[in-house]
Amino acid sequence: VGWLSLNPVEREDYRRLGGLEAEVASAGIVRRFVWRIKSGDQSAVADQVKGDFSKIAAADVLQGARSGDGVSVSIMRDTAKYIAMAVANLATMLDPEVIVLGGIIASSGDVMLDAIKLEVTRKLMPQQADQVKVVLSTLGDDAVAIGAALAARAGA
């Protein structure tokens, strides 16, 4: 899913990571945040690192959004839009009943889930928007290990 193309622009990080991954993973969140600060936007999150952008992590931007920092809120809303595009595209192609979001998305659900659901509803056909549920994974960072263990057990 991380390789979904959601932007016609060809960038090096898209070729290395995949288009969606480059935008919604931690590095993409930080990249977009730093770009906004370098463009002149003001943020308490940026003020805390006194210009040393290498000290900013996605968790800082997420906490900034939780605290009402305008740039951080905007970055997380943009992230939600990228995720919603991917969810809507997958739902259109695969027609699932549920799409489960994991990783940093699951840990930031309090900030992004409502925005993701709203954008998904806007992007899907009306009759499909009511049929697909978007939920957060409850497995946390252990999701990959749990899935691998279950797959290994099923194959044994």
mmCIF file of the C-alpha atoms, coordinates in Angstrom:
data_MODEL
# 
_entry.id   MODEL 
# 
loop_
_atom_site.group_PDB 
_atom_site.id 
_atom_site.type_symbol 
_atom_site.label_atom_id 
_atom_site.label_alt_id 
_atom_site.label_comp_id 
_atom_site.label_asym_id 
_atom_site.label_entity_id 
_atom_site.label_seq_id 
_atom_site.pdbx_PDB_ins_code 
_atom_site.Cartn_x 
_atom_site.Cartn_y 
_atom_site.Cartn_z 
_atom_site.occupancy 
_atom_site.B_iso_or_equiv 
_atom_site.pdbx_formal_charge 
_atom_site.auth_seq_id 
_atom_site.auth_comp_id 
_atom_site.auth_asym_id 
_atom_site.auth_atom_id 
_atom_site.pdbx_PDB_model_num 
ATOM 1   C CA . VAL A 1 1   ? 0.000   0.000   0.000   1.00 0.00 ? 1   VAL A CA 1 
ATOM 2   C CA . GLY A 1 2   ? 2.914   2.308   0.710   1.00 0.00 ? 2   GLY A CA 1 
ATOM 3   C CA . TRP A 1 3   ? 3.725   2.249   -2.995  1.00 0.00 ? 3   TRP A CA 1 
ATOM 4   C CA . LEU A 1 4   ? 0.384   3.754   -4.045  1.00 0.00 ? 4   LEU A CA 1 
ATOM 5   C CA . SER A 1 5   ? 0.955   6.746   -6.306  1.00 0.00 ? 5   SER A CA 1 
ATOM 6   C CA . LEU A 1 6   ? -1.071  9.706   -5.126  1.00 0.00 ? 6   LEU A CA 1 
ATOM 7   C CA . ASN A 1 7   ? 0.871   12.557  -6.664  1.00 0.00 ? 7   ASN A CA 1 
ATOM 8   C CA . PRO A 1 8   ? 1.841   13.033  -10.317 1.00 0.00 ? 8   PRO A CA 1 
ATOM 9   C CA . VAL A 1 9   ? 5.118   14.653  -9.240  1.00 0.00 ? 9   VAL A CA 1 
ATOM 10  C CA . GLU A 1 10  ? 8.127   12.348  -9.626  1.00 0.00 ? 10  GLU A CA 1 
ATOM 11  C CA . ARG A 1 11  ? 10.402  12.596  -6.587  1.00 0.00 ? 11  ARG A CA 1 
ATOM 12  C CA . GLU A 1 12  ? 13.383  10.587  -5.405  1.00 0.00 ? 12  GLU A CA 1 
ATOM 13  C CA . ASP A 1 13  ? 11.746  9.613   -2.098  1.00 0.00 ? 13  ASP A CA 1 
ATOM 14  C CA . TYR A 1 14  ? 8.738   8.283   -4.030  1.00 0.00 ? 14  TYR A CA 1 
ATOM 15  C CA . ARG A 1 15  ? 11.075  6.016   -5.999  1.00 0.00 ? 15  ARG A CA 1 
ATOM 16  C CA . ARG A 1 16  ? 12.806  4.836   -2.800  1.00 0.00 ? 16  ARG A CA 1 
ATOM 17  C CA . LEU A 1 17  ? 9.852   4.467   -0.427  1.00 0.00 ? 17  LEU A CA 1 
ATOM 18  C CA . GLY A 1 18  ? 6.679   4.610   -2.474  1.00 0.00 ? 18  GLY A CA 1 
ATOM 19  C CA . GLY A 1 19  ? 4.437   7.627   -2.937  1.00 0.00 ? 19  GLY A CA 1 
ATOM 20  C CA . LEU A 1 20  ? 2.110   7.099   0.006   1.00 0.00 ? 20  LEU A CA 1 
ATOM 21  C CA . GLU A 1 21  ? 4.866   6.023   2.379   1.00 0.00 ? 21  GLU A CA 1 
ATOM 22  C CA . ALA A 1 22  ? 6.946   9.088   1.501   1.00 0.00 ? 22  ALA A CA 1 
ATOM 23  C CA . GLU A 1 23  ? 4.060   11.353  2.508   1.00 0.00 ? 23  GLU A CA 1 
ATOM 24  C CA . VAL A 1 24  ? 2.459   9.703   5.539   1.00 0.00 ? 24  VAL A CA 1 
ATOM 25  C CA . ALA A 1 25  ? 5.338   7.962   7.312   1.00 0.00 ? 25  ALA A CA 1 
ATOM 26  C CA . SER A 1 26  ? 7.354   9.816   9.932   1.00 0.00 ? 26  SER A CA 1 
ATOM 27  C CA . ALA A 1 27  ? 9.943   11.159  7.486   1.00 0.00 ? 27  ALA A CA 1 
ATOM 28  C CA . GLY A 1 28  ? 7.239   12.596  5.232   1.00 0.00 ? 28  GLY A CA 1 
ATOM 29  C CA . ILE A 1 29  ? 5.459   14.304  8.111   1.00 0.00 ? 29  ILE A CA 1 
ATOM 30  C CA . VAL A 1 30  ? 8.717   15.882  9.288   1.00 0.00 ? 30  VAL A CA 1 
ATOM 31  C CA . ARG A 1 31  ? 9.729   16.848  5.713   1.00 0.00 ? 31  ARG A CA 1 
ATOM 32  C CA . ARG A 1 32  ? 6.446   18.683  5.131   1.00 0.00 ? 32  ARG A CA 1 
ATOM 33  C CA . PHE A 1 33  ? 6.661   20.354  8.561   1.00 0.00 ? 33  PHE A CA 1 
ATOM 34  C CA . VAL A 1 34  ? 10.228  21.601  7.952   1.00 0.00 ? 34  VAL A CA 1 
ATOM 35  C CA . TRP A 1 35  ? 9.262   22.838  4.483   1.00 0.00 ? 35  TRP A CA 1 
ATOM 36  C CA . ARG A 1 36  ? 6.462   24.916  6.022   1.00 0.00 ? 36  ARG A CA 1 
ATOM 37  C CA . ILE A 1 37  ? 8.816   26.425  8.628   1.00 0.00 ? 37  ILE A CA 1 
ATOM 38  C CA . LYS A 1 38  ? 11.438  27.219  5.988   1.00 0.00 ? 38  LYS A CA 1 
ATOM 39  C CA . SER A 1 39  ? 8.664   28.869  3.959   1.00 0.00 ? 39  SER A CA 1 
ATOM 40  C CA . GLY A 1 40  ? 8.075   31.292  6.824   1.00 0.00 ? 40  GLY A CA 1 
ATOM 41  C CA . ASP A 1 41  ? 5.353   29.716  8.945   1.00 0.00 ? 41  ASP A CA 1 
ATOM 42  C CA . GLN A 1 42  ? 5.709   30.008  12.717  1.00 0.00 ? 42  GLN A CA 1 
ATOM 43  C CA . SER A 1 43  ? 5.407   27.046  15.068  1.00 0.00 ? 43  SER A CA 1 
ATOM 44  C CA . ALA A 1 44  ? 6.032   26.406  18.742  1.00 0.00 ? 44  ALA A CA 1 
ATOM 45  C CA . VAL A 1 45  ? 7.365   22.980  17.748  1.00 0.00 ? 45  VAL A CA 1 
ATOM 46  C CA . ALA A 1 46  ? 10.053  24.581  15.578  1.00 0.00 ? 46  ALA A CA 1 
ATOM 47  C CA . ASP A 1 47  ? 10.822  27.132  18.283  1.00 0.00 ? 47  ASP A CA 1 
ATOM 48  C CA . GLN A 1 48  ? 11.656  24.311  20.717  1.00 0.00 ? 48  GLN A CA 1 
ATOM 49  C CA . VAL A 1 49  ? 14.524  23.048  18.542  1.00 0.00 ? 49  VAL A CA 1 
ATOM 50  C CA . LYS A 1 50  ? 15.933  26.531  17.827  1.00 0.00 ? 50  LYS A CA 1 
ATOM 51  C CA . GLY A 1 51  ? 16.469  25.908  14.121  1.00 0.00 ? 51  GLY A CA 1 
ATOM 52  C CA . ASP A 1 52  ? 17.975  22.416  14.435  1.00 0.00 ? 52  ASP A CA 1 
ATOM 53  C CA . PHE A 1 53  ? 15.400  20.602  12.288  1.00 0.00 ? 53  PHE A CA 1 
ATOM 54  C CA . SER A 1 54  ? 17.222  17.275  12.717  1.00 0.00 ? 54  SER A CA 1 
ATOM 55  C CA . LYS A 1 55  ? 15.785  17.220  16.249  1.00 0.00 ? 55  LYS A CA 1 
ATOM 56  C CA . ILE A 1 56  ? 12.162  17.236  15.030  1.00 0.00 ? 56  ILE A CA 1 
ATOM 57  C CA . ALA A 1 57  ? 10.358  13.892  14.937  1.00 0.00 ? 57  ALA A CA 1 
ATOM 58  C CA . ALA A 1 58  ? 6.879   13.039  13.722  1.00 0.00 ? 58  ALA A CA 1 
ATOM 59  C CA . ALA A 1 59  ? 5.881   12.536  17.358  1.00 0.00 ? 59  ALA A CA 1 
ATOM 60  C CA . ASP A 1 60  ? 6.742   16.209  17.981  1.00 0.00 ? 60  ASP A CA 1 
ATOM 61  C CA . VAL A 1 61  ? 4.502   17.320  15.113  1.00 0.00 ? 61  VAL A CA 1 
ATOM 62  C CA . LEU A 1 62  ? 1.735   15.042  16.387  1.00 0.00 ? 62  LEU A CA 1 
ATOM 63  C CA . GLN A 1 63  ? 2.054   16.443  19.914  1.00 0.00 ? 63  GLN A CA 1 
ATOM 64  C CA . GLY A 1 64  ? 2.053   19.945  18.449  1.00 0.00 ? 64  GLY A CA 1 
ATOM 65  C CA . ALA A 1 65  ? -1.230  19.167  16.689  1.00 0.00 ? 65  ALA A CA 1 
ATOM 66  C CA . ARG A 1 66  ? -2.677  17.875  19.966  1.00 0.00 ? 66  ARG A CA 1 
ATOM 67  C CA . SER A 1 67  ? -1.603  21.160  21.594  1.00 0.00 ? 67  SER A CA 1 
ATOM 68  C CA . GLY A 1 68  ? -3.188  23.271  18.860  1.00 0.00 ? 68  GLY A CA 1 
ATOM 69  C CA . ASP A 1 69  ? -0.010  24.369  17.031  1.00 0.00 ? 69  ASP A CA 1 
ATOM 70  C CA . GLY A 1 70  ? -1.339  25.661  13.703  1.00 0.00 ? 70  GLY A CA 1 
ATOM 71  C CA . VAL A 1 71  ? 1.411   24.321  11.440  1.00 0.00 ? 71  VAL A CA 1 
ATOM 72  C CA . SER A 1 72  ? 1.289   20.912  13.139  1.00 0.00 ? 72  SER A CA 1 
ATOM 73  C CA . VAL A 1 73  ? -2.500  20.745  12.815  1.00 0.00 ? 73  VAL A CA 1 
ATOM 74  C CA . SER A 1 74  ? -2.199  21.625  9.122   1.00 0.00 ? 74  SER A CA 1 
ATOM 75  C CA . ILE A 1 75  ? 0.471   18.958  8.531   1.00 0.00 ? 75  ILE A CA 1 
ATOM 76  C CA . MET A 1 76  ? -1.625  16.273  10.230  1.00 0.00 ? 76  MET A CA 1 
ATOM 77  C CA . ARG A 1 77  ? -4.683  17.310  8.187   1.00 0.00 ? 77  ARG A CA 1 
ATOM 78  C CA . ASP A 1 78  ? -2.636  17.009  5.001   1.00 0.00 ? 78  ASP A CA 1 
ATOM 79  C CA . THR A 1 79  ? -1.438  13.598  6.171   1.00 0.00 ? 79  THR A CA 1 
ATOM 80  C CA . ALA A 1 80  ? -5.060  12.580  6.759   1.00 0.00 ? 80  ALA A CA 1 
ATOM 81  C CA . LYS A 1 81  ? -5.895  13.636  3.182   1.00 0.00 ? 81  LYS A CA 1 
ATOM 82  C CA . TYR A 1 82  ? -3.148  11.446  1.727   1.00 0.00 ? 82  TYR A CA 1 
ATOM 83  C CA . ILE A 1 83  ? -4.330  8.504   3.824   1.00 0.00 ? 83  ILE A CA 1 
ATOM 84  C CA . ALA A 1 84  ? -7.938  9.127   2.814   1.00 0.00 ? 84  ALA A CA 1 
ATOM 85  C CA . MET A 1 85  ? -6.960  9.107   -0.879  1.00 0.00 ? 85  MET A CA 1 
ATOM 86  C CA . ALA A 1 86  ? -5.295  5.737   -0.404  1.00 0.00 ? 86  ALA A CA 1 
ATOM 87  C CA . VAL A 1 87  ? -8.226  4.332   1.590   1.00 0.00 ? 87  VAL A CA 1 
ATOM 88  C CA . ALA A 1 88  ? -10.745 5.547   -0.987  1.00 0.00 ? 88  ALA A CA 1 
ATOM 89  C CA . ASN A 1 89  ? -8.701  4.086   -3.844  1.00 0.00 ? 89  ASN A CA 1 
ATOM 90  C CA . LEU A 1 90  ? -8.363  0.722   -2.095  1.00 0.00 ? 90  LEU A CA 1 
ATOM 91  C CA . ALA A 1 91  ? -12.040 0.675   -1.141  1.00 0.00 ? 91  ALA A CA 1 
ATOM 92  C CA . THR A 1 92  ? -13.018 1.428   -4.732  1.00 0.00 ? 92  THR A CA 1 
ATOM 93  C CA . MET A 1 93  ? -10.842 -1.364  -6.118  1.00 0.00 ? 93  MET A CA 1 
ATOM 94  C CA . LEU A 1 94  ? -11.341 -4.047  -3.461  1.00 0.00 ? 94  LEU A CA 1 
ATOM 95  C CA . ASP A 1 95  ? -14.754 -3.243  -1.948  1.00 0.00 ? 95  ASP A CA 1 
ATOM 96  C CA . PRO A 1 96  ? -13.841 -4.278  1.618   1.00 0.00 ? 96  PRO A CA 1 
ATOM 97  C CA . GLU A 1 97  ? -16.136 -4.017  4.617   1.00 0.00 ? 97  GLU A CA 1 
ATOM 98  C CA . VAL A 1 98  ? -13.341 -2.682  6.846   1.00 0.00 ? 98  VAL A CA 1 
ATOM 99  C CA . ILE A 1 99  ? -10.004 -0.972  6.307   1.00 0.00 ? 99  ILE A CA 1 
ATOM 100 C CA . VAL A 1 100 ? -7.651  -1.128  9.291   1.00 0.00 ? 100 VAL A CA 1 
ATOM 101 C CA . LEU A 1 101 ? -5.068  1.626   9.671   1.00 0.00 ? 101 LEU A CA 1 
ATOM 102 C CA . GLY A 1 102 ? -1.873  0.872   11.589  1.00 0.00 ? 102 GLY A CA 1 
ATOM 103 C CA . GLY A 1 103 ? 1.530   2.328   12.361  1.00 0.00 ? 103 GLY A CA 1 
ATOM 104 C CA . ILE A 1 104 ? 1.839   6.011   13.131  1.00 0.00 ? 104 ILE A CA 1 
ATOM 105 C CA . ILE A 1 105 ? -1.699  6.455   11.837  1.00 0.00 ? 105 ILE A CA 1 
ATOM 106 C CA . ALA A 1 106 ? -3.102  4.240   14.591  1.00 0.00 ? 106 ALA A CA 1 
ATOM 107 C CA . SER A 1 107 ? -1.144  6.074   17.267  1.00 0.00 ? 107 SER A CA 1 
ATOM 108 C CA . SER A 1 108 ? -2.410  9.420   15.985  1.00 0.00 ? 108 SER A CA 1 
ATOM 109 C CA . GLY A 1 109 ? -6.035  8.417   15.558  1.00 0.00 ? 109 GLY A CA 1 
ATOM 110 C CA . ASP A 1 110 ? -7.177  10.975  18.100  1.00 0.00 ? 110 ASP A CA 1 
ATOM 111 C CA . VAL A 1 111 ? -5.872  13.689  15.778  1.00 0.00 ? 111 VAL A CA 1 
ATOM 112 C CA . MET A 1 112 ? -6.514  12.182  12.334  1.00 0.00 ? 112 MET A CA 1 
ATOM 113 C CA . LEU A 1 113 ? -9.224  9.507   12.339  1.00 0.00 ? 113 LEU A CA 1 
ATOM 114 C CA . ASP A 1 114 ? -12.212 11.850  12.034  1.00 0.00 ? 114 ASP A CA 1 
ATOM 115 C CA . ALA A 1 115 ? -10.473 13.812  9.261   1.00 0.00 ? 115 ALA A CA 1 
ATOM 116 C CA . ILE A 1 116 ? -9.606  10.580  7.429   1.00 0.00 ? 116 ILE A CA 1 
ATOM 117 C CA . LYS A 1 117 ? -13.197 9.331   7.659   1.00 0.00 ? 117 LYS A CA 1 
ATOM 118 C CA . LEU A 1 118 ? -14.574 12.653  6.424   1.00 0.00 ? 118 LEU A CA 1 
ATOM 119 C CA . GLU A 1 119 ? -12.200 12.718  3.446   1.00 0.00 ? 119 GLU A CA 1 
ATOM 120 C CA . VAL A 1 120 ? -12.894 9.058   2.617   1.00 0.00 ? 120 VAL A CA 1 
ATOM 121 C CA . THR A 1 121 ? -16.618 9.816   2.575   1.00 0.00 ? 121 THR A CA 1 
ATOM 122 C CA . ARG A 1 122 ? -15.996 12.727  0.202   1.00 0.00 ? 122 ARG A CA 1 
ATOM 123 C CA . LYS A 1 123 ? -13.928 10.602  -2.162  1.00 0.00 ? 123 LYS A CA 1 
ATOM 124 C CA . LEU A 1 124 ? -16.062 7.449   -2.371  1.00 0.00 ? 124 LEU A CA 1 
ATOM 125 C CA . MET A 1 125 ? -19.264 6.913   -4.299  1.00 0.00 ? 125 MET A CA 1 
ATOM 126 C CA . PRO A 1 126 ? -22.130 7.800   -1.932  1.00 0.00 ? 126 PRO A CA 1 
ATOM 127 C CA . GLN A 1 127 ? -23.489 4.245   -1.784  1.00 0.00 ? 127 GLN A CA 1 
ATOM 128 C CA . GLN A 1 128 ? -20.050 2.874   -0.917  1.00 0.00 ? 128 GLN A CA 1 
ATOM 129 C CA . ALA A 1 129 ? -19.172 5.523   1.672   1.00 0.00 ? 129 ALA A CA 1 
ATOM 130 C CA . ASP A 1 130 ? -21.745 4.107   4.074   1.00 0.00 ? 130 ASP A CA 1 
ATOM 131 C CA . GLN A 1 131 ? -20.575 0.523   3.600   1.00 0.00 ? 131 GLN A CA 1 
ATOM 132 C CA . VAL A 1 132 ? -16.843 0.699   4.356   1.00 0.00 ? 132 VAL A CA 1 
ATOM 133 C CA . LYS A 1 133 ? -15.628 1.197   7.920   1.00 0.00 ? 133 LYS A CA 1 
ATOM 134 C CA . VAL A 1 134 ? -12.261 2.757   8.658   1.00 0.00 ? 134 VAL A CA 1 
ATOM 135 C CA . VAL A 1 135 ? -10.814 1.667   12.003  1.00 0.00 ? 135 VAL A CA 1 
ATOM 136 C CA . LEU A 1 136 ? -7.514  1.844   13.855  1.00 0.00 ? 136 LEU A CA 1 
ATOM 137 C CA . SER A 1 137 ? -5.394  -1.209  14.554  1.00 0.00 ? 137 SER A CA 1 
ATOM 138 C CA . THR A 1 138 ? -5.321  -2.239  18.196  1.00 0.00 ? 138 THR A CA 1 
ATOM 139 C CA . LEU A 1 139 ? -2.145  -4.312  17.795  1.00 0.00 ? 139 LEU A CA 1 
ATOM 140 C CA . GLY A 1 140 ? 0.284   -1.373  17.978  1.00 0.00 ? 140 GLY A CA 1 
ATOM 141 C CA . ASP A 1 141 ? 3.922   -1.903  17.096  1.00 0.00 ? 141 ASP A CA 1 
ATOM 142 C CA . ASP A 1 142 ? 3.531   -5.692  17.434  1.00 0.00 ? 142 ASP A CA 1 
ATOM 143 C CA . ALA A 1 143 ? 1.165   -5.993  14.451  1.00 0.00 ? 143 ALA A CA 1 
ATOM 144 C CA . VAL A 1 144 ? 3.811   -7.273  12.030  1.00 0.00 ? 144 VAL A CA 1 
ATOM 145 C CA . ALA A 1 145 ? 5.186   -9.820  14.502  1.00 0.00 ? 145 ALA A CA 1 
ATOM 146 C CA . ILE A 1 146 ? 1.684   -11.034 15.384  1.00 0.00 ? 146 ILE A CA 1 
ATOM 147 C CA . GLY A 1 147 ? 0.751   -11.364 11.718  1.00 0.00 ? 147 GLY A CA 1 
ATOM 148 C CA . ALA A 1 148 ? 3.964   -13.248 10.933  1.00 0.00 ? 148 ALA A CA 1 
ATOM 149 C CA . ALA A 1 149 ? 3.413   -15.624 13.853  1.00 0.00 ? 149 ALA A CA 1 
ATOM 150 C CA . LEU A 1 150 ? -0.174  -16.332 12.805  1.00 0.00 ? 150 LEU A CA 1 
ATOM 151 C CA . ALA A 1 151 ? 0.883   -16.886 9.194   1.00 0.00 ? 151 ALA A CA 1 
ATOM 152 C CA . ALA A 1 152 ? 3.639   -19.266 10.298  1.00 0.00 ? 152 ALA A CA 1 
ATOM 153 C CA . ARG A 1 153 ? 1.227   -21.183 12.525  1.00 0.00 ? 153 ARG A CA 1 
ATOM 154 C CA . ALA A 1 154 ? -1.361  -21.446 9.757   1.00 0.00 ? 154 ALA A CA 1 
ATOM 155 C CA . GLY A 1 155 ? 1.260   -22.781 7.358   1.00 0.00 ? 155 GLY A CA 1 
ATOM 156 C CA . ALA A 1 156 ? 2.579   -25.384 9.790   1.00 0.00 ? 156 ALA A CA 1 
# 
